[in-house]
């Protein structure tokens, strides 16, 4: 999760999880609103990188100078990749069911290298170097620019697959950003659920409209 994580989310509950493998060398780096005990047997590591940024500018933007997620993006990426099984969830009562990541039993390590004001290639290099040292098996990045392509190649050369966001700007063609051949990008698909809403127009006419999330 290159923009941090919100550890209190049920997606990161560690009930029933074992300790990480003996090869794991990661740490839980504390900071603003994030303590060492914010990690658990699900979130086994957390680091943050702000040396290449103006910290006063980050604080003015409301950022946490810590691994804590500011805008939800890092939490979204982490839970999509490896969120624990969470039952009886819904979107304001709609589309109730089970939420889980692609690998719900996997451990998660967080490397917060990107911020609301942008990403630094040097910072991403440092984060990936730490991830390699710590012993990660797979990297999942969601960076909508080529900034992380070269650092990602470094990880791939070490035998670590890198799952990368497409960064597409559809529905137009040829808008995918992650075109480097060493990145693994999988196309998204639509959900099998609809979100109905009743809309009343100014003339009193009532319509039932639907929105799907993908």
C-alpha positions as CSV (number, residue, x, y, z in Angstrom):
1,X,0.0,0.0,0.0
2,X,2.1,2.8,-1.3
3,X,-0.1,5.5,0.3
4,X,-0.5,3.9,3.8
5,X,-3.1,1.9,5.6
6,X,-6.0,2.4,8.1
7,X,-5.2,-0.5,10.5
8,X,-8.5,-0.5,12.3
9,X,-10.4,-1.6,9.2
10,X,-12.0,-5.1,9.6
11,X,-10.2,-6.1,6.4
12,X,-7.0,-6.2,8.5
13,X,-8.3,-8.2,11.4
14,X,-5.7,-10.8,12.4
15,X,-7.9,-13.4,14.1
16,X,-6.7,-16.8,13.3
17,X,-3.5,-15.6,11.6
18,X,-0.1,-17.2,12.4
19,X,3.1,-15.3,12.9
20,X,5.0,-14.4,9.7
21,X,7.6,-16.7,8.3
22,X,11.0,-16.8,10.0
23,X,12.6,-15.0,7.0
24,X,10.6,-11.8,7.7
25,X,12.8,-8.9,8.7
26,X,10.3,-6.0,8.5
27,X,9.5,-3.4,11.2
28,X,6.5,-1.5,12.3
29,X,7.6,2.1,12.1
30,X,5.5,4.4,14.3
31,X,4.5,8.0,13.6
32,X,1.6,10.4,13.7
33,X,-1.6,8.4,14.8
34,X,0.3,5.2,14.2
35,X,2.0,3.2,16.9
36,X,4.1,0.1,16.8
37,X,1.1,-1.9,18.1
38,X,-1.0,-0.7,15.1
39,X,0.6,-3.7,13.3
40,X,-0.6,-7.2,14.1
41,X,-0.4,-10.7,12.6
42,X,-2.1,-9.4,9.5
43,X,-0.2,-6.1,9.0
44,X,3.2,-7.4,9.8
45,X,5.2,-4.4,8.7
46,X,4.8,-0.7,8.0
47,X,7.3,2.0,6.9
48,X,6.9,5.6,5.7
49,X,9.1,7.8,3.6
50,X,8.8,11.6,3.7
51,X,12.4,12.8,3.5
52,X,12.0,13.9,-0.2
53,X,9.0,16.0,0.6
54,X,8.3,19.3,2.5
55,X,6.9,18.0,5.7
56,X,5.1,21.3,6.5
57,X,3.4,21.0,3.2
58,X,2.3,17.5,3.9
59,X,0.9,18.4,7.3
60,X,-0.9,21.4,5.8
61,X,-2.5,19.0,3.4
62,X,-3.8,16.9,6.3
63,X,-1.4,14.1,5.8
64,X,-0.3,11.8,8.6
65,X,3.5,11.6,9.0
66,X,3.3,7.9,9.5
67,X,2.1,4.8,7.7
68,X,-1.5,5.8,8.4
69,X,-3.6,6.3,5.2
70,X,-4.9,9.8,4.6
71,X,-7.2,9.5,1.6
72,X,-8.2,5.9,1.6
73,X,-6.3,4.9,-1.5
74,X,-3.6,2.8,0.3
75,X,-6.3,1.0,2.3
76,X,-8.2,0.3,-0.8
77,X,-5.2,-1.2,-2.5
78,X,-4.2,-3.3,0.5
79,X,-7.7,-4.7,1.1
80,X,-8.2,-5.5,-2.6
81,X,-4.9,-7.4,-2.7
82,X,-5.1,-9.2,0.6
83,X,-8.0,-8.1,2.8
84,X,-9.3,-10.6,5.3
85,X,-12.8,-12.1,4.9
86,X,-15.4,-9.6,6.2
87,X,-19.0,-10.8,6.4
88,X,-22.2,-8.9,6.3
89,X,-20.9,-5.8,4.6
90,X,-22.9,-3.4,2.4
91,X,-22.9,0.0,0.8
92,X,-25.3,1.9,2.9
93,X,-27.5,-1.3,3.1
94,X,-27.2,-2.1,-0.6
95,X,-25.3,-5.0,-2.2
96,X,-24.8,-6.9,1.1
97,X,-22.4,-9.8,1.2
98,X,-18.8,-10.8,1.9
99,X,-15.8,-8.6,1.2
100,X,-12.3,-10.1,0.8
101,X,-9.1,-9.5,-1.0
102,X,-7.5,-11.6,-3.7
103,X,-5.3,-13.4,-1.2
104,X,-7.3,-13.1,2.1
105,X,-4.9,-15.2,4.2
106,X,-1.8,-13.3,3.1
107,X,0.2,-11.0,5.4
108,X,0.5,-7.4,4.5
109,X,3.5,-5.0,4.7
110,X,3.0,-1.3,4.0
111,X,5.5,1.0,2.4
112,X,4.1,4.5,2.3
113,X,6.2,6.2,-0.4
114,X,3.5,8.3,-2.1
115,X,1.5,11.2,-0.7
116,X,-1.4,13.4,-1.7
117,X,1.1,15.9,-3.3
118,X,2.8,13.2,-5.4
119,X,5.4,10.4,-5.6
120,X,9.2,10.6,-5.7
121,X,11.0,8.0,-7.8
122,X,13.9,8.0,-5.3
123,X,11.5,7.4,-2.5
124,X,9.9,4.5,-4.3
125,X,13.4,3.0,-4.9
126,X,14.0,3.3,-1.2
127,X,10.7,1.6,-0.3
128,X,11.2,-1.2,-2.7
129,X,14.8,-1.7,-1.5
130,X,13.4,-2.1,2.1
131,X,10.7,-4.4,0.9
132,X,13.3,-6.7,-0.8
133,X,15.4,-6.6,2.4
134,X,12.3,-7.3,4.6
135,X,11.4,-10.5,2.6
136,X,8.2,-9.7,0.7
137,X,7.0,-12.2,-1.8
138,X,4.8,-10.0,-4.0
139,X,4.5,-6.2,-4.5
140,X,1.2,-4.5,-5.4
141,X,1.4,-0.9,-6.5
142,X,-1.2,1.6,-7.6
143,X,0.7,4.5,-9.1
144,X,-0.9,6.3,-12.0
145,X,2.4,7.3,-13.7
146,X,5.6,5.7,-15.0
147,X,7.4,6.9,-11.8
148,X,7.5,3.5,-10.3
149,X,8.4,1.5,-13.4
150,X,12.2,1.6,-13.0
151,X,12.1,0.8,-9.2
152,X,9.7,-2.0,-10.0
153,X,12.2,-3.5,-12.4
154,X,14.7,-3.7,-9.5
155,X,12.2,-5.9,-7.6
156,X,11.5,-8.1,-10.6
157,X,15.2,-8.7,-11.1
158,X,15.2,-10.0,-7.5
159,X,12.5,-12.5,-8.4
160,X,9.6,-10.5,-6.8
161,X,6.5,-10.2,-9.1
162,X,5.1,-6.6,-9.2
163,X,1.3,-6.2,-9.7
164,X,0.7,-2.7,-11.1
165,X,-2.3,-0.6,-11.7
166,X,-3.1,0.0,-15.4
167,X,-3.5,3.7,-14.9
168,X,-5.9,3.8,-17.8
169,X,-8.1,6.8,-18.6
170,X,-10.9,5.0,-20.4
171,X,-13.2,4.5,-22.1
172,X,-10.7,6.0,-24.6
173,X,-8.3,3.6,-26.3
174,X,-4.5,3.5,-25.7
175,X,-4.6,5.2,-22.3
176,X,-2.9,2.5,-20.2
177,X,0.2,3.9,-18.5
178,X,1.8,0.7,-17.1
179,X,3.2,-0.7,-20.4
180,X,6.6,-1.8,-19.1
181,X,7.0,-5.5,-20.0
182,X,8.1,-6.4,-16.4
183,X,4.8,-5.3,-14.8
184,X,1.8,-7.5,-14.3
185,X,-1.5,-5.7,-14.9
186,X,-4.8,-7.5,-14.9
187,X,-7.9,-5.9,-16.5
188,X,-10.8,-5.0,-14.1
189,X,-14.3,-6.3,-14.6
190,X,-17.7,-5.2,-13.6
191,X,-19.5,-6.3,-10.5
192,X,-22.6,-8.5,-10.5
193,X,-24.4,-6.0,-8.3
194,X,-26.5,-2.9,-8.9
195,X,-27.1,0.1,-6.6
196,X,-30.7,1.3,-7.1
197,X,-31.7,4.8,-6.2
198,X,-35.1,6.6,-6.4
199,X,-34.8,10.0,-8.1
200,X,-37.6,12.5,-8.0
201,X,-37.5,15.1,-10.8
202,X,-38.6,18.7,-10.5
203,X,-41.9,18.0,-12.2
204,X,-42.7,15.3,-9.6
205,X,-41.9,12.4,-11.9
206,X,-40.2,9.5,-10.0
207,X,-37.5,7.3,-11.6
208,X,-35.6,4.3,-10.3
209,X,-32.1,4.4,-11.5
210,X,-29.2,2.0,-11.1
211,X,-25.4,2.4,-10.8
212,X,-22.9,-0.4,-10.9
213,X,-19.4,-0.3,-9.5
214,X,-16.5,-1.6,-11.3
